[in-house]
Amino acid sequence: VGFLGDGINDAPSLHAADVGISVSSATDVAKEAADIILLEPGLGVVLTGILEGRRAFGNVMKYLLMGTSSAFGNMFSMAGASLVLPFLPMLPTQILLNNFLYDVAQLTIPSDNVDPAFVKKPRRWNVDLIRRFMLVVGPISSLYDFLTFFVLLRVFHASEAVFHTGWFVESLATQTLVIFVVRTAKSPLASRPSRALLATSVAIVALGLVLPYLPFAWRLGFTPLPASFYALLVVGTATYLGLVELVKRTIMKRALA
């Protein structure tokens, strides 16, 4: 319940309401009891604030769905690889760099566009949606990591450096680009991301692709990859995003109805 008032006699109702709204010219008692004080005439700012809050909530949900599933998948992949590999799946410095670049790509999520259908009505925290998304999409991410491991070891007969580099590039590309699938309940082609999110995500993936060829790459344990690996990377990333899209539609159809 919202209540609008500006006098001393309105103070009890302003205090009791879920949202007490007053104006800058109201009595001090009314302003003290209110949650919101309007500095300009009209209630339009309240509507604007509500819609902006829903957009912020939508973008927070995007990050949670993406972050929890990615972290769960990476943990599962690292644990599984450690059981069978005679060396570390990825060096500590590479893990830190991967996480840093991934987080930089997501700094622009607050600027992202939110689907009009999402802001039409209020939304509540849905922990069950986050849990289901994490438990389904996370293992899918790990599946593609394991396929990458197999290709690197069996097809390319990768050394430690090649293995580290290949997984670094694959992991960064898949977990960064999946935001374009997660960010909307609709088809990714039907919902346009913000320019900032598009720019940072593409830039980080591009940096990951060229990083093994930079002069200081060897200091980070990277080495150039075979050209055929990038062809497989494109196919693998595309099929991964397509599979996540199918799963996402199934999970979100009921949760966001």
C-alpha positions in Angstrom: 0.0 0.0 0.0 1.3 3.5 -0.9 0.1 6.6 0.8 0.6 10.2 -0.3 0.4 13.0 2.3 2.0 16.3 3.4 0.5 17.3 6.7 1.0 16.5 10.4 -2.2 14.4 10.4 -0.8 12.3 7.5 2.2 11.2 9.5 0.7 8.0 11.1 -0.6 6.8 7.7 2.7 7.6 6.0 4.5 5.6 8.6 2.1 2.7 8.5 2.0 2.4 4.7 4.4 0.0 2.8 5.5 3.1 0.9 4.9 6.6 2.3 5.2 9.4 -0.2 5.5 13.0 0.6 6.6 16.3 -1.1 9.4 18.7 -0.4 7.0 21.4 0.8 5.4 19.0 3.4 5.7 19.4 7.1 8.8 18.1 8.8 6.8 15.4 10.6 5.4 14.2 7.3 8.7 14.1 5.6 10.3 12.2 8.5 7.6 9.6 8.3 7.8 9.2 4.5 9.9 6.7 2.6 10.0 8.8 -0.6 10.0 12.6 -0.9 9.1 14.1 -4.3 11.2 17.1 -5.2 9.2 17.9 -8.3 5.4 18.1 -9.0 3.7 14.9 -10.3 3.8 11.2 -9.6 5.6 10.3 -12.8 8.9 10.0 -11.0 7.4 7.2 -8.9 6.5 5.2 -12.0 9.9 5.9 -13.5 11.5 4.7 -10.3 9.4 1.5 -10.2 10.3 0.7 -13.8 14.0 1.4 -13.2 13.9 -0.9 -10.2 12.4 -3.7 -12.2 15.1 -3.2 -14.9 17.8 -3.3 -12.2 16.3 -6.5 -10.7 16.2 -8.1 -14.2 19.9 -7.3 -14.8 20.8 -8.7 -11.3 19.0 -11.9 -12.2 21.0 -12.1 -15.4 24.2 -12.0 -13.5 23.1 -14.5 -10.9 21.9 -17.0 -13.5 25.1 -16.6 -15.5 27.5 -16.4 -12.6 26.2 -19.4 -10.6 26.0 -21.7 -13.5 29.4 -20.7 -14.8 31.1 -21.1 -11.3 29.4 -24.5 -10.8 30.5 -25.7 -14.2 34.1 -24.5 -13.8 34.3 -26.1 -10.4 33.0 -29.4 -11.7 35.4 -29.3 -14.7 38.4 -28.5 -12.6 37.7 -31.2 -10.2 37.1 -33.8 -12.9 40.2 -32.8 -14.9 42.4 -33.0 -11.7 41.5 -36.6 -11.3 42.8 -37.8 -14.7 45.5 -35.3 -15.7 49.1 -35.6 -14.6 49.4 -31.8 -14.5 47.3 -28.9 -13.3 44.3 -28.3 -15.7 45.1 -24.6 -15.6 47.8 -22.6 -13.9 46.7 -20.4 -10.9 47.7 -17.2 -12.7 45.6 -18.3 -15.7 42.6 -19.0 -13.5 42.9 -15.5 -11.9 43.3 -13.9 -15.3 40.3 -15.8 -16.7 38.1 -14.7 -13.8 39.3 -11.1 -14.1 38.6 -10.9 -17.8 35.2 -12.6 -17.4 34.3 -10.1 -14.6 35.4 -7.1 -16.8 33.1 -8.3 -19.5 30.2 -8.3 -17.1 30.7 -4.8 -15.7 28.3 -3.4 -18.3 25.4 -5.7 -17.4 23.7 -2.9 -15.4 23.5 -0.9 -18.7 21.8 -3.8 -20.5 18.3 -3.5 -22.0 15.5 -5.4 -20.3 12.6 -7.0 -22.2 9.4 -4.9 -21.9 7.5 -8.1 -20.9 9.7 -8.4 -17.8 9.0 -5.0 -16.4 5.2 -5.1 -16.9 4.7 -6.6 -13.5 6.7 -6.9 -10.3 9.0 -9.8 -9.9 10.2 -11.7 -6.8 13.4 -13.5 -6.0 13.1 -17.0 -7.4 15.8 -19.1 -5.7 14.4 -22.2 -7.3 15.0 -20.8 -10.8 18.6 -19.9 -9.9 19.2 -23.4 -8.4 17.7 -25.2 -11.4 19.6 -23.1 -13.9 22.8 -23.7 -12.0 22.3 -27.5 -11.8 21.4 -27.8 -15.4 23.5 -25.3 -17.3 26.5 -25.8 -15.1 27.0 -29.5 -16.1 26.4 -28.5 -19.8 29.3 -26.1 -19.5 31.4 -28.9 -18.0 30.4 -31.3 -20.7 31.9 -28.9 -23.3 34.9 -28.5 -21.2 35.4 -32.3 -21.1 35.0 -32.4 -24.9 37.6 -29.7 -25.2 39.9 -31.8 -22.9 39.4 -34.8 -25.2 40.1 -32.9 -28.4 43.2 -31.3 -26.9 44.7 -34.6 -25.6 43.5 -37.1 -28.3 43.4 -35.0 -31.4 46.1 -32.4 -30.9 48.2 -34.4 -28.4 48.6 -31.2 -26.4 51.5 -30.4 -24.2 50.8 -28.8 -20.8 51.1 -25.3 -22.3 48.8 -26.1 -25.2 46.3 -27.7 -22.9 46.3 -24.7 -20.6 45.9 -22.3 -23.4 43.2 -24.2 -25.2 41.0 -24.6 -22.1 41.6 -20.9 -21.2 40.4 -19.7 -24.6 37.4 -22.1 -24.7 36.4 -21.4 -21.1 36.6 -17.6 -21.6 34.7 -17.7 -24.8 31.8 -19.9 -23.7 31.2 -18.4 -20.3 31.4 -14.8 -21.6 29.2 -15.2 -24.7 26.5 -17.1 -22.9 25.3 -13.8 -21.4 23.5 -13.2 -24.8 21.4 -16.3 -24.2 20.8 -15.8 -20.5 19.9 -12.1 -20.7 16.5 -12.7 -22.2 13.7 -15.2 -21.9 13.1 -14.7 -25.6 15.3 -15.7 -28.5 18.7 -13.9 -28.3 18.0 -12.7 -31.9 14.7 -11.0 -30.8 16.2 -9.1 -27.9 18.9 -6.5 -28.5 21.6 -6.1 -25.8 23.0 -2.7 -24.9 25.9 -1.5 -26.9 28.2 -1.4 -23.9 27.5 -5.1 -23.0 28.0 -6.1 -26.6 31.2 -4.2 -26.9 32.8 -5.5 -23.6 31.8 -9.1 -24.2 33.1 -9.2 -27.8 36.3 -7.3 -26.8 37.1 -9.7 -24.0 36.6 -12.8 -26.2 38.8 -11.2 -28.9 41.5 -10.5 -26.3 41.3 -14.1 -25.2 41.8 -15.3 -28.8 44.9 -13.1 -29.4 46.4 -13.4 -26.0 48.5 -16.5 -26.8 50.2 -14.6 -29.6 51.2 -11.5 -27.6 54.9 -11.1 -26.8 54.5 -11.6 -23.0 52.2 -14.6 -23.4 54.9 -17.1 -22.4 55.1 -15.4 -19.0 51.5 -16.4 -18.3 52.1 -19.9 -19.6 50.4 -19.5 -22.9 51.5 -20.7 -26.3 50.0 -20.4 -29.8 47.3 -22.9 -30.7 46.9 -24.8 -34.0 44.6 -23.0 -36.5 42.3 -26.0 -36.6 41.6 -25.6 -32.9 39.8 -22.3 -33.5 37.6 -23.9 -36.1 36.5 -26.5 -33.5 36.1 -23.7 -31.0 33.6 -21.9 -33.2 31.6 -25.1 -33.7 31.7 -26.0 -30.1 30.8 -22.5 -28.8 27.9 -22.3 -31.3 26.5 -25.6 -30.3 26.9 -24.8 -26.6 25.0 -21.6 -26.9 22.3 -23.4 -28.9 21.9 -26.1 -26.3 21.8 -23.6 -23.4 19.1 -21.7 -25.3 16.9 -24.8 -25.5 17.4 -25.5 -21.8 16.8 -21.9 -20.9 13.5 -21.7 -22.7 12.3 -24.8 -20.8 13.4 -23.5 -17.4 12.2 -19.9 -17.8 8.9 -20.6 -19.5 7.1 -21.4 -16.3 9.3 -19.4 -13.9 8.8 -16.0 -15.7 5.2 -16.6 -17.0 
